[in-house]
Amino acid sequence: MATLGFVGSSAMFQTLLHEVNMVAPADCAVLVQGETGTGKEMVAKAIHETSPRRQNRFVAVNCAAIPSALLESELFGHERGAFTGAVTQSLGRFQAADRGTLFLDEIGDLPLELQPKLLRALQERQFERLGGGRTVQVDVRVIAATNQNLLRMVQERKFRADLYYRLSVFPITLPPLRERRDDIPLLLEHFVEFYARKAGKTIRHTGKDTVELFQAYHWPGNVRELQNVVERAVILTRTDTLFVDDRWLWSAPGAASSPRDGLSAFADREVELIEAALAETHGRVSGPSGAAAKLGIPRQTLESKIRRWGINKCTPKTQFPQTSMPRAQAVSA
């Protein structure tokens, strides 16, 4: 299901949609927390687009991308002559977002010396431009986002407590992709369709092995990483079936050093069952007495899993006694 630009159907996805729909009309400050790549700006835009302010501007500022010496001017504007190079008046992002929404991304990187002025702008809805003495009134809703632990930063005196509580009237925490694996097939389908259409290609099929690979991978870069991998796959696909090289995942920055190092609990159990079946059949995969038959899955599927997890079918790492294996219960086809 795709709603408000999001894609998913898991319980966590439904909770997120509920929170967005609840807070959008409230016109209070929102703090969106989550790892890099989880979609914090998308959530901020969804709140704006379903709020009474949707007819006015959504203005985004990345507090980490602007040098601290320039950030005050970027946010609040400056008067002509306020500093060297200020040849004209600048209104700033707060005034640009008047009657709309101001999104402050990476709020944890806001310099301490600038935090009191932001606090005043939130509390009083007014500020002075840099180099000026006239008070400017604004009506702005602020949504902030961070991948840092702001509460810990407050305890370490790296972030003002009063500003933290002013920003986090309604906190929303986005789960990492590895905690919402049920949404991965829908995300995969969505991005394949999007990038195939963009590239003028027709991609009708995504192999089951590819879906299983994506669900087993831990996605340190979250949805953004998945999106990038799919775009790369679509570019390289030359048939109507999506081409994915699993080495793209396990060699990515922040990824496990090998597929076996990044196993989920489900995949880890799957590997144990495969190794047990191979031990019982002395490495034989096919045939009525082979490991595939004992596991109740097609030979091709088992061969794919063996390659993916780097299992040595001749000398399995885990040796088990000769016992009958459960069929088609824990290892999916």
C-alpha positions as CSV (number, residue, x, y, z in Angstrom):
1,M,0.0,0.0,0.0
2,A,1.3,3.4,-0.9
3,T,0.0,6.4,1.1
4,L,1.3,9.9,1.4
5,G,4.3,8.9,-0.6
6,F,5.1,6.0,1.8
7,V,5.1,2.3,0.8
8,G,4.3,-0.5,3.2
9,S,1.7,-2.6,4.9
10,S,3.4,-3.7,8.2
11,A,2.2,-2.9,11.6
12,M,5.0,-0.4,12.0
13,F,4.0,1.3,8.8
14,Q,0.4,1.5,9.9
15,T,1.5,3.1,13.2
16,L,3.5,5.7,11.4
17,L,0.6,6.6,9.1
18,H,-1.6,6.9,12.2
19,E,0.9,9.3,13.9
20,V,1.2,11.4,10.8
21,N,-2.6,11.7,10.5
22,M,-3.0,12.5,14.1
23,V,-0.4,15.3,14.4
24,A,-0.9,16.9,11.0
25,P,-3.9,19.1,12.0
26,A,-2.5,19.8,15.5
27,D,-0.1,22.6,14.3
28,C,2.4,21.8,17.0
29,A,6.2,21.2,16.8
30,V,7.2,17.7,15.7
31,L,10.5,16.0,16.2
32,V,11.2,13.2,13.7
33,Q,14.0,10.8,14.8
34,G,15.5,7.9,13.0
35,E,18.6,6.5,11.3
36,T,20.0,8.0,8.1
37,G,17.9,7.0,5.1
38,T,14.6,6.1,7.0
39,G,12.7,9.0,5.3
40,K,12.5,11.7,7.9
41,E,12.0,14.5,5.3
42,M,9.3,12.5,3.6
43,V,7.5,12.3,6.9
44,A,7.8,16.0,7.4
45,K,6.4,16.7,4.0
46,A,3.5,14.3,4.6
47,I,2.7,16.2,7.8
48,H,2.8,19.5,6.0
49,E,0.7,18.2,3.0
50,T,-2.1,16.9,5.2
51,S,-2.1,20.0,7.5
52,P,-4.1,23.2,7.2
53,R,-0.8,24.9,6.1
54,R,-0.6,22.8,2.9
55,Q,-1.5,25.7,0.7
56,N,1.7,27.6,1.8
57,R,5.4,26.8,1.5
58,F,7.4,23.9,2.9
59,V,10.9,25.2,3.4
60,A,13.7,22.8,4.3
61,V,17.1,23.7,5.9
62,N,19.9,21.2,6.6
63,C,21.6,22.5,9.7
64,A,24.6,20.3,9.1
65,A,25.2,21.5,5.5
66,I,25.5,25.2,6.3
67,P,28.6,26.6,8.0
68,S,27.8,27.7,11.6
69,A,28.9,31.3,10.8
70,L,26.3,31.5,8.1
71,L,23.5,29.5,9.6
72,E,22.0,32.4,11.6
73,S,21.7,34.5,8.5
74,E,20.3,31.6,6.6
75,L,17.6,31.0,9.2
76,F,16.7,34.6,10.3
77,G,18.0,36.7,7.4
78,H,20.3,39.8,7.6
79,E,20.2,43.5,6.9
80,R,22.3,45.1,4.3
81,G,25.8,45.7,5.7
82,A,25.4,43.3,8.5
83,F,28.7,41.7,7.5
84,T,31.2,41.7,4.7
85,G,29.4,40.7,1.5
86,A,25.9,41.5,2.8
87,V,25.1,44.0,0.0
88,T,21.4,43.4,0.1
89,Q,18.8,42.5,2.7
90,S,18.0,38.8,3.1
91,L,14.7,37.6,4.6
92,G,15.9,34.2,5.8
93,R,14.2,30.8,5.8
94,F,11.9,31.6,8.8
95,Q,10.3,34.4,7.0
96,A,10.2,32.5,3.7
97,A,8.1,29.8,5.5
98,D,5.7,32.3,7.0
99,R,2.2,30.7,7.3
100,G,3.8,27.4,6.1
101,T,6.2,24.8,7.5
102,L,9.9,25.0,8.3
103,F,11.8,21.7,8.3
104,L,15.0,21.8,10.2
105,D,16.9,18.7,9.3
106,E,19.9,17.5,11.3
107,I,18.8,19.7,14.2
108,G,21.4,18.1,16.5
109,D,24.1,20.0,14.5
110,L,22.6,23.4,15.4
111,P,25.4,25.4,17.2
112,L,24.8,26.0,20.9
113,E,25.1,29.8,20.5
114,L,22.3,29.8,18.0
115,Q,19.9,27.7,20.0
116,P,18.5,30.5,22.3
117,K,17.5,32.5,19.2
118,L,15.7,29.5,17.7
119,L,14.0,28.9,21.1
120,R,12.7,32.5,21.1
121,A,11.4,32.2,17.5
122,L,9.5,29.1,18.5
123,Q,8.1,30.5,21.7
124,E,7.4,34.1,20.7
125,R,7.1,33.6,16.9
126,Q,9.4,36.6,16.4
127,F,13.1,37.4,15.8
128,E,15.5,40.0,14.6
129,R,17.5,39.8,11.4
130,L,21.2,39.7,11.8
131,G,22.5,43.3,11.9
132,G,19.0,44.7,12.5
133,G,16.9,45.8,15.5
134,R,13.4,45.5,14.1
135,T,11.3,42.6,15.4
136,V,9.9,40.4,12.7
137,Q,6.7,38.5,13.4
138,V,6.1,35.1,11.7
139,D,3.6,32.3,11.8
140,V,5.7,29.1,11.2
141,R,5.2,25.5,12.1
142,V,8.6,23.9,12.8
143,I,9.3,20.2,12.2
144,A,12.8,19.1,13.2
145,A,14.6,15.9,12.4
146,T,17.8,14.2,13.6
147,N,19.6,10.8,13.5
148,Q,21.3,11.7,16.8
149,N,20.1,11.0,20.4
150,L,19.1,14.5,21.4
151,L,18.2,13.5,25.0
152,R,21.7,12.2,25.5
153,M,23.1,15.4,24.0
154,V,21.0,17.3,26.5
155,Q,22.5,15.2,29.3
156,E,25.9,15.9,27.9
157,R,25.1,19.7,27.7
158,K,25.5,19.6,23.9
159,F,21.9,20.6,23.3
160,R,19.6,22.9,25.3
161,A,17.0,21.1,27.4
162,D,14.4,23.9,26.9
163,L,14.8,23.8,23.2
164,Y,14.6,20.0,23.1
165,Y,11.3,20.0,25.0
166,R,10.0,22.8,22.7
167,L,10.8,20.8,19.6
168,S,9.6,17.4,20.8
169,V,6.0,18.3,21.6
170,F,5.1,15.3,19.3
171,P,8.1,13.0,18.7
172,I,7.9,10.4,15.9
173,T,10.6,7.7,15.7
174,L,11.1,6.0,12.4
175,P,12.1,2.3,12.5
176,P,15.1,1.2,10.5
177,L,14.3,-1.0,7.5
178,R,15.7,-4.1,9.1
179,E,12.9,-3.9,11.7
180,R,10.1,-3.7,9.0
181,R,11.2,-6.5,6.6
182,D,7.6,-7.3,5.7
183,D,7.6,-4.0,3.8
184,I,10.6,-4.8,1.7
185,P,8.8,-6.7,-1.1
186,L,6.4,-3.8,-1.6
187,L,9.2,-1.3,-1.5
188,L,11.1,-3.4,-4.1
189,E,8.1,-3.6,-6.4
190,H,7.5,0.2,-6.0
191,F,11.1,1.2,-6.9
192,V,11.4,-1.3,-9.7
193,E,8.2,0.1,-11.3
194,F,9.4,3.7,-10.8
195,Y,12.9,3.3,-12.2
196,A,11.8,1.0,-15.0
197,R,9.3,3.6,-16.1
198,K,12.0,6.4,-15.8
199,A,14.4,4.3,-17.9
200,G,11.8,3.4,-20.5
201,K,12.1,-0.3,-19.7
202,T,9.6,-3.1,-19.1
203,I,10.6,-5.3,-16.1
204,R,7.8,-7.7,-15.3
205,H,9.5,-10.1,-12.9
206,T,11.5,-10.1,-9.7
207,G,12.9,-13.4,-8.8
208,K,12.0,-15.0,-5.5
209,D,15.7,-15.3,-4.7
210,T,16.0,-11.6,-5.1
211,V,13.2,-10.9,-2.7
212,E,14.7,-13.3,-0.1
213,L,18.1,-11.7,-0.5
214,F,16.6,-8.3,0.1
215,Q,14.7,-9.5,3.2
216,A,17.8,-11.2,4.6
217,Y,20.1,-8.2,4.2
218,H,20.3,-5.7,7.1
219,W,20.2,-2.4,5.1
220,P,22.5,-0.1,7.1
221,G,21.5,2.7,4.7
222,N,17.8,1.9,5.1
223,V,15.2,2.7,2.4
224,R,17.6,5.1,0.7
225,E,20.1,2.3,0.2
226,L,17.4,0.0,-1.1
227,Q,16.3,2.6,-3.5
228,N,19.8,3.1,-4.8
229,V,20.4,-0.6,-5.3
230,V,17.1,-1.0,-7.2
231,E,18.0,2.0,-9.5
232,R,21.4,0.4,-10.2
233,A,19.7,-3.0,-10.9
234,V,17.2,-1.5,-13.3
235,I,20.0,0.3,-15.2
236,L,21.9,-3.0,-15.7
237,T,18.8,-5.2,-16.4
238,R,18.6,-6.3,-20.0
239,T,15.6,-8.6,-19.9
240,D,12.2,-8.5,-18.3
241,T,13.5,-10.0,-15.1
242,L,15.3,-7.7,-12.6
243,F,19.1,-8.4,-12.4
244,V,20.7,-8.1,-8.9
245,D,24.2,-9.1,-7.9
246,D,24.2,-9.9,-4.2
247,R,27.8,-8.7,-4.0
248,W,26.4,-5.1,-4.3
249,L,24.9,-5.6,-0.9
250,W,27.6,-7.5,1.1
251,S,30.4,-5.2,-0.2
252,A,28.5,-1.9,0.6
253,P,29.9,0.5,3.2
254,G,28.7,-0.5,6.7
255,A,27.6,-3.9,5.5
256,A,28.7,-7.2,7.0
257,S,32.0,-8.5,5.8
258,S,30.3,-11.6,4.4
259,P,26.7,-12.7,3.9
260,R,27.0,-15.0,6.9
261,D,27.9,-12.0,9.2
262,G,24.7,-10.2,8.4
263,L,22.2,-12.9,9.0
264,S,18.8,-12.1,10.5
265,A,17.5,-14.5,13.2
266,F,15.2,-16.2,10.6
267,A,18.1,-16.5,8.0
268,D,20.4,-17.9,10.7
269,R,17.9,-20.6,11.5
270,E,17.5,-21.3,7.8
271,V,21.2,-21.8,7.4
272,E,21.2,-24.2,10.4
273,L,18.5,-26.4,8.8
274,I,20.3,-26.4,5.4
275,E,23.6,-27.4,7.0
276,A,21.8,-30.2,9.0
277,A,20.2,-31.5,5.8
278,L,23.5,-31.5,4.0
279,A,25.2,-33.3,6.9
280,E,22.5,-35.9,6.8
281,T,22.7,-36.5,3.0
282,H,26.5,-36.2,3.0
283,G,26.4,-33.1,0.8
284,R,23.9,-34.5,-1.8
285,V,21.5,-31.8,-2.9
286,S,19.2,-33.4,-5.5
287,G,17.4,-36.7,-5.8
288,P,14.8,-38.3,-3.6
289,S,17.2,-38.7,-0.8
290,G,18.9,-35.3,-1.3
291,A,18.8,-32.3,1.0
292,A,16.3,-30.4,-1.2
293,A,13.8,-33.3,-0.9
294,K,14.3,-33.5,2.9
295,L,13.7,-29.7,3.2
296,G,10.7,-29.8,0.9
297,I,12.0,-27.1,-1.5
298,P,13.1,-27.2,-5.2
299,R,16.7,-28.1,-5.9
300,Q,17.3,-24.7,-7.7
301,T,16.1,-22.8,-4.6
302,L,18.4,-24.8,-2.3
303,E,21.4,-24.3,-4.6
304,S,20.7,-20.5,-4.6
305,K,20.5,-20.4,-0.8
306,I,23.8,-22.4,-0.5
307,R,25.5,-19.9,-2.8
308,R,24.0,-16.9,-1.1
309,W,25.1,-17.9,2.4
310,G,28.4,-19.3,1.4
311,I,27.5,-22.8,2.7
312,N,30.1,-25.5,2.1
313,K,27.8,-28.5,1.1
314,C,30.7,-30.9,1.1
315,T,31.8,-30.2,4.7
316,P,29.1,-28.4,6.5
317,K,30.2,-26.4,9.5
318,T,27.6,-27.8,11.8
319,Q,27.4,-31.6,12.0
320,F,24.2,-33.1,13.2
321,P,23.2,-36.7,14.1
322,Q,21.3,-38.7,11.5
323,T,17.7,-37.6,12.2
324,S,14.8,-37.0,9.9
325,M,14.4,-33.4,8.9
326,P,11.1,-31.4,9.1
327,R,9.7,-30.8,5.6
328,A,8.9,-27.3,4.3
329,Q,8.3,-25.8,7.7
330,A,11.2,-23.6,8.5
331,V,12.9,-23.3,5.1
332,S,10.7,-21.4,2.6
333,A,10.6,-22.3,-1.0
